[in-house]
């Protein structure tokens, strides 16, 4: 009978797939030397939501929609609240896709998209429960952050490769991040 790692045999409500293929050519090389690391992981951490979670969403939607209607007497605004809440519930139920991630000498590949390192100003390692993720900070002011999920055992290789081309920066969750974590979105 095979022994399981105590950390691996416990069920987790976070759905991050382990690294399927990590292929560094030389652990002491830098991206300029042609090192490539690739793996497959979830595009985000999916938190399981119970029927109670959706019940709270529905109740909150009814309360907010009713308040908006009585404050504004506007049916369009009330309908907009219901539609936005419905979209929020739909995206909350969505399961993550498995994406191919790749770090090489030119940039970062996430799925079918490729981003050169020159489009990022820094990166941060952000712990999220049993897993960590890397957030790439874009140079453009209104560009979206790119988040990379990975198997914790590969963190050193990934951080070393990224650290050779981008500065490591501390990341603090803003109010929206904190709210989404609290409601387990």
N, C-alpha and C positions, 0 to 999 in steps of 0.2 A: 504494500500500500504506500503510495507516494505521500510525502509530507507536504502540506501546503504552508506557505508563509502565513503567519497569523494575520498580517495586515491584508493579504489578498483573499483569504477565505471568508472574511466578513462582508456581508452584503452592504453595499453603499447606494445611497439614492443619487449619487452623482454618476452620470454616464459618460465617462471619459475612457476611450479605448486606449489600451497600452500601445507603446511604440511597436509597430510591426517590423520595421526595417530601419535600423540606424546603421549607416555605413560610413563612418569617418575613415578617411584614408590614413591619417596619422594624428594621434592625439595631441602632438606638439605643434601641429601646423596651424597656420592662420588661413582665413579665407583667400588671401592672395596666393597661397600655395595650392589652391584648387580643391580644398576640402569640401565635401558635400555631405550633409546629414539629411536624411529623409525619413519620414514616419507617417503613419495614419492615425488620426485622432478625431474626436468629435469636434464640431464647430463651436459648441458651447456646452456648459454643464447643465443638464436637464434635471430639475428638481421635480420629484413626483408630487402631484397635486391631488388632494382628495376631493370628494364631492363637496365637503364642507368648505374648501377653498373657493370653489365655484359658487357655492351658496352665498358666501360672504361677498363675492364680487357682484352677484345679482342683487343682493340686498343693498349694497353700497350704490349700485347703479340706480336703483329705484329711488333711493333717498336723494342722491345728487340730482337726478333728472326732475324729481318733484320740486326740489328747492329751486332749480333753475327756472322751471315753469312758473312757479309762484312769484319769483323775484322779477322775471323779465316778461312774463306772459307771451313768450315767443316759442312757438311750436318747433321751429327749425332748430333752435339752440337745444331744446329738449331732445329732439331726435338725434342731433349730433352727439350728445352725451351718451345716448344708448348705442349708437353706431361705434363710437370710440371704445366704449366698454366691451362691446361684442368683439371688436378687432383685438383688443387686449386679451380677452379670454381665448380667442382663436390662436393667437401666437403663444399664449401660455401653454396650450396643449400640444404645440408643435414639437416633434422629436428632432434631435440634432442629426445632421447628415455626417457621414464619415468623410473627412477631407484629407487629401494628401498634402503634407507640409514638406517644404524643402528649403534648406539654407545652403547657399553656395557662395562662391567668390563674388558674385554680382548683386545678390539680393535675396529676397524671401519669396518663395512660392507658396501660395495658400489656395488650394484647389486649382482652378484653371487660371488664376490671376498671378501675376508676377510683379513684385514691387522692388525697385532698386534701393539699395541702402541709402542713396543720396536723397530719397524722398522722406527719410526719417531723421529726427534730430536726436533721439535717444530711445532707450528701452527701459522697462521696469519689470522686475519679477514680483508678482502679486500672489500671495497665498490665498487659497479659497478652500477652506476645510482640509480634506486629505490631499488635495491637489494644489498645484500652483499653475499659474499661467504667465505668459510674457505679453506685456502690452507694448506695442511699438508706437511711439509718439510721432505723429506726422509733422513735417515742416510747415505745411499749409495750415493757416489758422482755423479754417472751418472743415478740414478733412476729418474723417472718422478715424478713431483709434483702431488699430489692427491687433487682435488678440490671438495668441498662439497657445494651444493646449498641448501637453506632452506628458509622457510617462515620467514620474518623479525621478526614476533612476537615471534618466538621460539629461537631467537638468544641468549638470556640470559641463557636459560637452556642448550643449546648446548655448549656455551663458558664456562659455569661453569663446565660442565662435563669434557670437554677437558682440561680446566685449572687445574683440579685436578690431571692430569697425564702427561701433556706436558706443557712446558713453552710457553707463548704467546710472539710472536716476531713481530716486524714491518716488513711489506713486501713492497719493492719498485719494481715497474714494470721495467723490463729491456727494452732495445730498441725494441726487437721483440714484447713484450707485448704492448708497446706503439704504434707500427706500426699496429698491429692487431686491437687494439681499434680504431685507427684513421680511418682505412678502414672498420670498422664495420664487421669484420670477425666473 
